[in-house]
C-alpha cells in the first residue's frame, strides 16, 4: 500500500475523471508547475501532513491563490487514493490551506467607465458597457450571439462562455450551473449603443457573434487586453482589470438596494456567497442616506439634552 509515486498516481487521477477541456488544462498546469516538481518522486504512502504543509507554505509566499488551488487538487488526489486503498488516510490535513483569500478588487466610478468606453475602439465600446452595466464576464460577452439580444424587450440572454485554451484554440462552453444561464435586462442608457453596435459590427443571422475581431472571427483575449490596457491608462486607472467592471457593476447594483436574491439572479450565481460580498455597498448607501438626513436637520432647531435628565418627564 502506498508504493506508487505521486507522479504516477497523478496520471491515474487524471485519466480516471471526465473533465472539461479547460479544467483538464488547469489541472495539468498545477501538476506540472507546482505539485510534481516538489512532490512527484515521493511515494503516496510517504506523504505526511508536515511535508504538505511545508510545500504549501512555500508556494503561498509567492502565489497564495495558486497554492490554494494546488492544495485542493492534491487533496482530491489523496481522497481518491484512500478510496482506491492506495493509502489508509489522507495526509492533506492542513487547516485552511485550500481557502483562497483574494484581495478586494478595485471599483470604478461611472465617470471612469465612460472615459474607458470612449477610449476603446468603436467595436469594443458596447462590450465595456455590458461588462459594467449588465455584469457579464469576459467569456460571456465574447460568446454572445445576435439571437441572444432582444432589443424590443431590452434583454440579453447568457447562454454560453467562450474561452481560449493555452494552445490558442477557442472553445465554447455551457454555463457551469443552471443559474449561469440567465436573462438580464439591459439598462435603458446602454441599449442605444448596443443597437448601434449590432447594426455596425455584427453580421446578419441569429448565430452571428455580437463581438468579433477586425476580421470577423472570435475576439482573441490578447487583442482585447491590448485595447483595454490603453483605455484604462487614459482613465487613470492602471489597476483595473476588465473583470473588475463586473465587480463594479455588482457593487452599483447592490447600492440601489438590490436584495441578495436579485443580485444572485443578475450575477448568475446559484448560492448567495458571492452576492453577499456586495452588501457592503448597501452599507455605503445607508451612510449616504444618513448624511442626507443629517443635512435636513441642520436647518432645524437644536434641542440640547442635559446630562442625566429624565427624558420621559418631558414627554
N, C-alpha and C positions, 0 to 999 in steps of 0.2 A: 504494500500500500504506500502510495506517495512517491514511488521511484521515478515517475515521469517528470521531466523537466517542465518548468513554467512555459518555456518557448514551445514545446511540443503540445502541451495541453491547450495553449492559446489557439493553435491551429484547429484542434478538435472542437474547441468552443465556437470558433467562427464557422466552421463547416457544419456544425450541428444546429445552426439557427438560420431562420429565414429573415433576412434583413433588407431593408430598403437600401438602395444604392448609396445614398448619401450617408446613412448610418453605418454601413459597412466600411465606407471610406473613412469616416471619423474614427471608428474602432481601430482600423488598420494604422491610422496615423498615431493614435495614442499608444498602441502596442509598439510600433517600430521606433517611435521617437522618445517615449518616456518610460514604458514598462519593461520591455525586453532588454534594453541596454543595461539596466540596473539589476533586474531580477531574472532574466531569461534563462541563465545557466543553473539556477537553483532548482532543486527538486521540490515539487509541490509540498511534500511532507516535511521539508526543511524550512519552509516559510514560517516566520514567527511574527507575532504582533509587534515586537520590538524592531525587527528588520523593516517591516512595512511602515511603521511609524517614522523611522529614520528616513526612509526613502521618500515618503510623502512630505515630511517637513522640509527636506532639502529642495524638493521640486516646488513647494509652495512659496519658498523665499523669492523666487523669480516669476513664477506662473501660478498664482493662487487658484484661479479658475480652472486651469488645465490640471492642476494637482487634484482638485475635487473630481473632475471628470475621469481622470485616470484611476483614481481610487475606486470610484463606483464601478468601473469596468472590471478591475481586478477583483472586487468584491463579488460581482456576478459570476466571474470565472470560478472563484472559490466555492460559491454556493453550488455550482454545477459539479465541482469536484467532490463535494460532500455527497451530493445526490448520486454520483457515479461510484461512490465508495473508493475514490482515489485517496481522499484524506478523511479523517474521522471528524474533524471540526475545522471551521473556517478560521484562519488567522487574521482576517480583516475585522479587527475589533477596536479600531482607533476611533474613539468618540468624536463626532463632528467632522471627520476627515472628508466625508462625501458632500458636505454642505457648501454651497457657493455663496459668498457674501460680496456681491457686486456693489461697487460704489454707486451712489446716487448719480444718475445721468443728468446732464445739464438740460435746462429748459429754455427754449427760445421765446421771444416776445412776438406778438402779432406783427409788429413793425419789422422785426428782423426777418421773419419768414417772408414778408413782402419784398424785402431787399433781395433775399436769396432767389425768390421766384423771378424777379426782373433780371438777375444776373445769370440765370440759366439760359441755355439755348431754347428757342421757341418750342421745340418738340418735347422738351422735358419740363416745361413750366407747369402744365396741368398735373404731371406726376408729383411734383413737390407739393402742390395744393392738396392733392388727395392724400398724400402721406401725412400731412399735418391735420387737415380738417376732417378726414374720414378714418384716420388712424390705421392705415394699411401698412403692412410690411413690404419691404422691397420686392420679395419674391411674389407676393400677391399682386402688387402693382404691375410687375413685368409680365404676369400671366393673364391679365385682364383681356377679354375679347370684346368685340363690338356688341355681341349678344348679351354681355353682362351689364351693359349700360342701358338704363331706361330713362331717357330724358323727360318723358311725359310725367312719370311718377317721381322723377328726381331721385332715383335709387341706383345703386350698383350692387352686383352680387359677387361675392368672393367664392369662387368655385375651385380654383387651382393655385398652385405655387410653382413658379419657375426658378430652377436652381442650376448653377453651373458646377460640375464636378471638377476635381483637380486636373483632370486630363483635358479640360476645356469643353467637354460635351455638355450640352444643355438638356435637362430633363424636366418634365412636368409631373408634379405630384398632387395627389388629392390632399385636402386638409387632414391633419392628424386626428382630429375629433369632429363629431357632428357639429359642435358649436363653431368650429373653424369655418364651416360653410355657412355664410350669413349674408343677409341683405342689409345694406347700410344706406340710410337716407343722406343724400348729398346736400350740404348747406347751400342755401339759395345764392350766396355770393360766389360760389365756386362753379355752379352749373354752367353759366355762360362761357367760362373759359374752357370747360371740358367739351361743350358742344362745338366750340370753335376748333378745338384740337381734333375732334373726330372728323370734322369737315375738311381739315387741312392736312392732317398727317396719317389718319387711319384709313386703310384700304376698305373697299366695299366688301360686303359679306359678313355674316354673323360670326364667322370663325376668325376674322382678321384680328391680329393683336392690336390693342389700343396704342401701346407704346412700342416703338421699334427704333432700330438704329437707322443711320442715314441711308442704308441700302435696303431697308425693309425687313431685315432679319430681327431676331430677338435682341433685346438690349443686353449688351455684354457688361458685366459688373465693372470691369476696369475702365470702360468708356464713360459710364455713368459716374464713377468715382472721380475721374479727371475733371469733369464739369462741376461736380459737387465741391471738390477741393477749391476750385477757383471762386465759386459763388459764396462759400462760407467765409472766405477771406475778405471778399467785398463787403460782407455784412459785419466784419469784425468779430466773427465767431469761429476761430480755427478749432475750437474744442468740440464743435457739434459734429456728430455723425448723422448720416441720413436717417438711421433708425431712431435717432433722438427726436425726430419730428413726430413719430408715433407716440413716444413718451410725452412730448409736448402737447399733442392733441388730446391725449387721455387726461392730462392734467387740466387742460382747459375745460374738458367735458365735466370733470369732477367739480370744478369751480362753479359750474352752473347749478350745482345741487343735484346732479345725477345720482341715482341710487347705485349700490353695488351691483344689483341685478342688471340695471340698464348699462352700466359700464361693461359688465361681462358680455352682454349681447353685442355691443358695438365693437369690443375688442376681439371677440371670437374665442373666449375662454370658457371652459366647462366647469372650472372651480373659481371661487371668489378670491383666491390668494393674490393673484396679480392685480385684480381690481382694487383690492384693499390698499395697495401701495399708493393709490392716487387719492385716498381720502384726506391726506394732509392738505390737498388743495381746497377741500371743503373747509378745513380749519382756517386756512388763509383767507378764504372768502368771508368766513364768520368774523375774522378780525377786521376786515374792511367794513362790514356791517356795523360792528361795534364802534369803530371810529366815526362812522356816519351818524350813529345815534349820539355820540359824544358831541359832534358838531351841532346837532339840533339843540342840545342842552345849553350851549354857550349863550344863547340869547335869553334863556330862561333865568329867573332869579335863583340865586344860590341859597339853599336852606342849610344853615350850619347845624351840625349835630353835636351837641355838647357831650363831652366825655362822661359816661356813666349815667346819662339821663334815661329816664323811663319813657321810651317812645310810646308805649301803649297808653300812657297818661295823656298824651297829646292827641290821640285819635278819637 
